[in-house]
Structures are given as C-alpha cells and as structure tokens.
Amino acid sequence: MSDFPSDEWAQEVAATVNDDAEFARIAREFDATVRFDFGDDAYAFELGDGGVRSVRDATAFSSWDLVLRAPMGTWETFLSESPPPFYNDLRSVWTQHDMTIEGDVLTAIQHWRPLKYLVEVFGEVRR
C-alpha cells in the first residue's frame, strides 16, 4: 500500500497497468495525457500503445488532453473498499457528485472503459 496520492503510488499504478494484458487490449487506441486532480495534488498519466508511457506530478503547469478533478474527500470515498451508493462507479461520481471532466470529453467517453479500469487500479494500489 502506498500513500495516496504520491509519486510512489503513481509509479505503482503505472507498473500495475503496464503488467496487465487486459488493459493493453482495451487501451491500445487510447493516446492521451490524462491529468487527475486529487484536491491539491495532481498527476498526469501519458497513455499510449496500450499502457502508461509516463506519469508525472502535475501540480505545476503541465499539458493534458483531459482532466478529472474532484476534492480529496470525493476520491477517498470513491476509492474506498466499500463505497456508498453513487460513489461505486466512475460515471456516478462524475454525474452525481463533485467530480468534473474537462478538456477533450469526447476522448474520455470514447475510451471510457480503459479510463474506468485505470481509476479502478488507483483504488487497488491505494489499499
């Protein structure tokens, strides 16, 4: 279990995803930099070729194609082992709570499955 979020946690997420053949299959066409804002912390995952090419701290200026933003409390509830109703799915947190998706939302929708999968790994590595 890694501190969440932290550089160690982000690198562990990238390694976990890159070792997963299922993710490689569903993300093979997903070429984008996705920034995740966890309250005051932010990490940018550069996705391509069915995996994570790189991950970096994005609290300072960094470019991205799309960003998912939510307060830290929302992420903690969503990524908990037994989230309450409407916190148990990425789409629910986005549409029913205070998560926003900005930037190239069309890319997010087109690649929803690998995006959702990546976020599920966030919770697995966090625990």
N, C-alpha and C positions, 0 to 999 in steps of 0.2 A: 504494500500500500504506500502510495506516495502522497505528500502534501498536495492539496488541491487548491487552486492551480499552482503549479511551479514548473520550472524548467525540467526537473527530473520527471514530473508527471507527464508533461507534454512529450518528452522523448520516449517515455514508456508507452504512451498511446501510439505514437508513430511506429515504434517497433512491433507492437501487438498487431496493428493494422497491416503492416508490411509482411507479417508472417502468416496472414490469413488468406487462403486461396479463394474463399467466398467473396471477400472484399475485393480482391483483384479482379474477379469475374464481373461483379456488379458495378465496379467503378472504372472499368477500362476506358470509358469515354469521358470521364469526369476530369476535365482540365481546368482548374480554377484555384485561386487562392481564397481560402475561406477564413475569415477572422471571427474569433469567438471572444466576446467581451463578458467577463465574469465580474460584474461590478467594476472595480478599479483596475483589475488585471485583464490582460488581453493576450491571446496567442493566435498567430496566423499559421495555418496549415496549407502548404502548397501541395495540391493534389494533381496527379498525372500518372499515366501509364499504369493505372490500377493500384496505386499506392500513395503514400505520403513521400514526396520528394524532399521536403524540408519542413521544419517547424521552427518558429522563432517567437520570441517575446515581441509583442506588438503594442506595448504601452506607449512607446514613442511612435512617431509617424511611420506608417508602413502602408504600402498599397495593397489593395484587396479587390476581389471581384464581388464578394458578398460578405455580409457580416450578420451574425446572430448575436443580439445583445439582450442581456437580462441582468437584473440585480443578483448579487451573490446568493441571497436567500432563495430566490427562484431556482437557481441552478442546484443548490443544496437539496431542496425539496424534490426537484425533478430527478436528480441522480441518486436519491436515497434508495436503500434496498427495497422498501415497500412504499412507493409514492402514493399519495392520496388520489382520489378521482380527479381527472382533468390535469394531473401532473404526471400521468403514466405514459404519455406519448408526446413526441416532439410537436406534432401538429396541434394537440390540445394545449400545450404550454404556449405555443405561438398564438393560437386563436382565442384562448380563454383566459390567458394571464398576461403578464407584462413582458413577454419576450417579443422582440421585433426582429424582422429580417429586412435588411436594407441592401441596396445595390442591385445586382442582377438577380432579381427574384425569379425570373423565368428559369435561369440556370438552377436555382435551388429547387424549383418544382420539377424540372426535367430530371434532376439527379437526386430526388428525394430519398430513394432507397439507400444509396451509399451514404448520404448525409446523415440519415437517421441511424444507420449502422455505426458510423463514426462516433456519433454522440452516445450511442449505447456503450461503446468501448470506453468513453470518458468515465461512465459510472462504474464499469468493471474494474478499471485501473484504480479508480478512487477508493474502492472498498478494500 
